[in-house]
Amino acid sequence: MAEQSKFEVTTRTVNSLHTQAKHYFAKQKFNKSIKNYQQSMTVLNMSLPKDKNEENEIKMLRIKTYVNLAVCYYKINKPKHVINMCENLDYITDINKHCKALFYYGRAYEMLGKTEDAIKYYKMAKRLEPKNCEIGKALADMDRYIKKSAATEKDLWQKAFKLEPQTKISNYNVDAEFQVAAREMCQYFADSEEYMKHNLPESISSDGVGFIRDLCAEFEGVVLQENGEGKKKTFSIIKQGPVVD
C-alpha cells in the first residue's frame, strides 16, 4: 500500500487501467470497462500526493474516472448509477462547468422519464457548448417527444367519447369514458418499443388508481409506478424500455 500510494505508481496504474477500460468500451464490453474504472478509483483513493501539482493531477484523474463511469452506466441502462457518479463528481469540482457531466445528467433523467430535469441539464450543457450537435439533437428529440405525448394524450381522451369500454374490470367506481381512455393509453404504451412515461393527474381517485393498476397487468411491459409517500404520492404509467446486457 505504501508503494501504491506513491504518485508515480498511482498515475501509471490508473492510466493503464483507463487504457484497458477504453479497449473494453470500444468492444461494447461495458461491464468490464466499469470494473477497470472502479479499480482505478480505488487506486486514486489510496494516493498521497506530496504537493499541489500532484494533488491537481489526482483530482483530474478522479474527474475523468467519474465521467467515464457515468457514460458506461448510461450504456447499460442504469440511470440512477449515472446520477450517482455525477453527484460524486460534484463533490470534487463544479459540475456546472463540465459539459459532458451535465449532458449525462440529462441522459439519466430522460431515461427515468423526468422530462423537465432532463431538459434543464441539456440546456445547461448547451450553454457551455452551443455548437455541440449531440446536445442539440437531444434537445430536439425531447421537444418532439413532448409534442408527440401531448398529441397522443389529446387523441386518447377524444377517443374516449366515441368508444365503448372493453375492459371487464368491475371492482372500481370509474365511468366508461375513463375506462376507454385508460385502455387506449395502455395499449399505445404496450405497442411501443421505447421507454415511455405518463404521469397521472394528482386529482385521480383511489378507484381510478386501482383500476389502472389492474389494467396495466393485462399489457406486457406496462406498469403503474408509485412515487413518494402519503399526500405527496404520485402515480405514473410506465412502458419499460429494452434492457441492455
C-alpha positions as CSV (number, residue, x, y, z in Angstrom):
1,M,0.0,0.0,0.0
2,A,2.9,2.4,0.7
3,E,4.3,1.7,-2.7
4,Q,0.9,2.1,-4.4
5,S,0.3,5.4,-2.7
6,K,3.3,7.0,-4.4
7,F,2.2,9.5,-7.1
8,E,4.3,7.9,-9.9
9,V,2.8,4.4,-9.2
10,T,-0.7,5.8,-8.9
11,T,-0.7,7.6,-12.2
12,R,1.0,4.7,-14.0
13,T,-1.5,2.2,-12.7
14,V,-4.6,4.4,-13.3
15,N,-3.5,5.2,-16.9
16,S,-3.0,1.5,-17.6
17,L,-6.5,0.7,-16.2
18,H,-8.1,3.5,-18.2
19,T,-6.4,2.1,-21.4
20,Q,-7.9,-1.3,-20.7
21,A,-11.3,0.3,-19.9
22,K,-11.3,2.1,-23.3
23,H,-10.4,-1.1,-25.0
24,Y,-13.4,-2.9,-23.5
25,F,-15.7,0.1,-24.1
26,A,-14.8,0.1,-27.8
27,K,-15.8,-3.6,-27.9
28,Q,-19.0,-2.7,-26.1
29,K,-18.0,-4.8,-23.1
30,F,-19.3,-2.1,-20.7
31,N,-19.3,-4.1,-17.5
32,K,-15.6,-4.9,-17.9
33,S,-14.9,-1.3,-18.7
34,I,-16.8,-0.3,-15.5
35,K,-14.7,-2.8,-13.4
36,N,-11.5,-1.2,-14.7
37,Y,-12.7,2.4,-13.9
38,Q,-13.8,1.3,-10.4
39,Q,-10.3,-0.3,-9.8
40,S,-8.7,3.0,-10.9
41,M,-10.8,4.9,-8.4
42,T,-9.7,2.6,-5.6
43,V,-6.1,3.3,-6.6
44,L,-6.7,7.0,-6.7
45,N,-8.2,7.0,-3.2
46,M,-5.1,5.4,-1.9
47,S,-2.8,8.1,-3.4
48,L,-1.0,10.5,-1.1
49,P,0.1,13.5,-3.2
50,K,3.0,15.4,-1.9
51,D,2.3,18.9,-3.4
52,K,-0.3,21.0,-5.2
53,N,0.7,19.8,-8.7
54,E,0.3,16.1,-7.7
55,E,-2.9,16.9,-5.9
56,N,-4.3,18.6,-9.1
57,E,-3.3,15.7,-11.3
58,I,-5.0,13.2,-9.0
59,K,-8.1,15.4,-9.0
60,M,-8.2,15.5,-12.8
61,L,-7.9,11.7,-12.9
62,R,-10.8,11.4,-10.5
63,I,-13.0,13.7,-12.6
64,K,-12.1,11.7,-15.7
65,T,-13.0,8.4,-13.9
66,Y,-16.4,9.6,-12.6
67,V,-17.4,10.9,-16.0
68,N,-16.3,7.7,-17.8
69,L,-18.2,5.7,-15.3
70,A,-21.3,7.8,-15.9
71,V,-21.1,7.1,-19.6
72,C,-20.6,3.4,-19.0
73,Y,-23.6,3.2,-16.7
74,Y,-25.7,5.0,-19.3
75,K,-24.7,2.3,-21.8
76,I,-26.0,-0.5,-19.6
77,N,-29.3,1.3,-18.8
78,K,-28.6,2.3,-15.1
79,P,-29.7,5.9,-14.9
80,K,-29.5,6.0,-11.1
81,H,-25.9,5.0,-11.2
82,V,-25.2,7.7,-13.7
83,I,-26.7,10.3,-11.4
84,N,-24.7,8.9,-8.5
85,M,-21.5,9.3,-10.5
86,C,-22.4,12.9,-11.4
87,E,-23.2,13.6,-7.7
88,N,-19.8,12.2,-6.7
89,L,-18.2,14.4,-9.3
90,D,-19.9,17.5,-8.0
91,Y,-18.1,17.0,-4.7
92,I,-14.7,17.5,-6.2
93,T,-15.4,20.0,-9.0
94,D,-18.1,22.5,-10.2
95,I,-20.2,20.2,-12.3
96,N,-22.0,23.3,-13.8
97,K,-18.8,24.0,-15.7
98,H,-18.5,20.4,-17.0
99,C,-20.4,20.0,-20.2
100,K,-20.1,16.2,-20.6
101,A,-21.2,15.5,-17.0
102,L,-24.2,17.8,-17.4
103,F,-25.2,16.1,-20.6
104,Y,-25.2,12.7,-19.0
105,Y,-27.1,14.1,-16.0
106,G,-29.7,14.9,-18.7
107,R,-29.5,11.5,-20.3
108,A,-30.1,9.8,-16.9
109,Y,-33.2,11.9,-16.1
110,E,-34.5,11.3,-19.6
111,M,-34.2,7.5,-19.0
112,L,-36.1,8.0,-15.8
113,G,-38.9,9.8,-17.6
114,K,-38.2,13.1,-15.7
115,T,-38.5,15.3,-18.8
116,E,-38.2,18.7,-17.1
117,D,-35.0,17.7,-15.3
118,A,-33.5,16.3,-18.5
119,I,-34.2,19.4,-20.5
120,K,-32.8,21.6,-17.7
121,Y,-29.4,19.7,-17.8
122,Y,-29.3,19.6,-21.6
123,K,-29.8,23.3,-21.7
124,M,-27.0,23.9,-19.1
125,A,-24.7,21.7,-21.2
126,K,-25.8,23.5,-24.4
127,R,-24.8,26.9,-22.8
128,L,-21.3,25.6,-22.3
129,E,-21.0,24.2,-25.8
130,P,-23.6,25.9,-28.1
131,K,-22.3,24.2,-31.2
132,N,-22.4,20.6,-29.8
133,C,-24.6,18.6,-32.2
134,E,-25.2,15.8,-29.8
135,I,-26.7,18.1,-27.2
136,G,-28.7,19.9,-29.9
137,K,-30.1,16.6,-31.1
138,A,-31.0,15.5,-27.5
139,L,-33.0,18.8,-27.0
140,A,-34.7,18.4,-30.4
141,D,-35.7,14.8,-29.5
142,M,-37.1,15.9,-26.2
143,D,-39.2,18.6,-27.9
144,R,-40.6,16.1,-30.4
145,Y,-41.3,13.6,-27.5
146,I,-43.2,16.3,-25.6
147,K,-45.3,17.3,-28.6
148,K,-46.0,13.7,-29.5
149,S,-47.0,12.8,-25.9
150,A,-49.3,15.8,-25.8
151,A,-50.9,14.9,-29.1
152,T,-51.3,11.3,-28.1
153,E,-52.9,12.2,-24.8
154,K,-55.4,14.5,-26.5
155,D,-56.2,11.8,-29.1
156,L,-56.7,9.2,-26.4
157,W,-59.2,11.3,-24.5
158,Q,-61.0,12.3,-27.6
159,K,-61.5,8.6,-28.4
160,A,-63.0,8.1,-25.0
161,F,-66.1,9.8,-26.1
162,K,-66.5,7.6,-29.2
163,L,-65.8,4.1,-28.0
164,E,-67.5,1.7,-25.6
165,P,-65.5,0.3,-22.6
166,Q,-63.8,-3.0,-23.4
167,T,-62.4,-4.0,-20.0
168,K,-64.0,-6.5,-17.7
169,I,-62.6,-4.9,-14.6
170,S,-65.6,-4.0,-12.5
171,N,-64.4,-3.7,-8.9
172,Y,-63.8,0.1,-9.2
173,N,-66.1,3.1,-9.4
174,V,-64.9,4.6,-12.6
175,D,-67.0,5.7,-15.6
176,A,-66.9,4.3,-19.1
177,E,-65.0,7.3,-20.6
178,F,-62.2,6.8,-18.1
179,Q,-62.0,3.1,-18.8
180,V,-61.7,3.6,-22.5
181,A,-59.1,6.3,-22.3
182,A,-57.0,4.2,-19.8
183,R,-57.2,1.1,-22.0
184,E,-56.3,3.1,-25.1
185,M,-53.2,4.6,-23.4
186,C,-52.1,1.2,-22.0
187,Q,-52.4,-0.3,-25.5
188,Y,-50.4,2.5,-27.0
189,F,-47.7,2.1,-24.5
190,A,-47.6,-1.7,-25.0
191,D,-47.2,-1.3,-28.7
192,S,-44.2,1.0,-28.3
193,E,-40.7,-0.5,-28.3
194,E,-39.3,2.5,-26.4
195,Y,-39.4,3.7,-22.8
196,M,-42.4,5.8,-22.2
197,K,-43.9,7.5,-19.2
198,H,-47.2,9.3,-18.4
199,N,-47.9,11.0,-15.1
200,L,-51.5,10.5,-13.8
201,P,-53.2,13.7,-12.6
202,E,-52.9,14.4,-8.9
203,S,-56.7,14.6,-8.6
204,I,-57.2,10.9,-9.7
205,S,-59.3,8.9,-7.3
206,S,-58.2,5.8,-5.4
207,D,-60.6,3.8,-7.6
208,G,-59.0,5.3,-10.7
209,V,-55.6,4.2,-9.5
210,G,-56.7,0.7,-8.6
211,F,-58.4,0.3,-12.0
212,I,-55.3,1.4,-13.9
213,R,-53.1,-0.8,-11.8
214,D,-55.1,-3.9,-12.6
215,L,-55.4,-2.8,-16.2
216,C,-51.6,-2.4,-16.7
217,A,-51.3,-6.1,-15.6
218,E,-53.0,-7.0,-18.9
219,F,-50.3,-5.4,-21.0
220,E,-46.8,-6.8,-21.3
221,G,-44.1,-4.3,-20.1
222,V,-46.7,-1.7,-18.9
223,V,-46.7,-1.0,-15.1
224,L,-48.1,1.6,-12.7
225,Q,-45.3,3.2,-10.8
226,E,-45.7,4.8,-7.4
227,N,-43.6,7.8,-6.4
228,G,-43.3,9.3,-2.9
229,E,-45.4,8.7,0.1
230,G,-48.5,10.0,1.8
231,K,-50.1,13.1,0.4
232,K,-47.1,13.6,-1.9
233,K,-47.6,10.2,-3.6
234,T,-47.9,10.4,-7.4
235,F,-48.5,7.7,-10.0
236,S,-47.2,7.2,-13.5
237,I,-47.9,4.7,-16.2
238,I,-44.5,3.3,-17.4
239,K,-43.6,1.4,-20.5
240,Q,-40.3,-0.3,-19.6
241,G,-37.7,0.1,-22.3
242,P,-35.3,-2.7,-23.5
243,V,-32.7,-3.7,-21.0
244,V,-29.1,-3.7,-22.3
245,D,-26.9,-6.5,-21.1
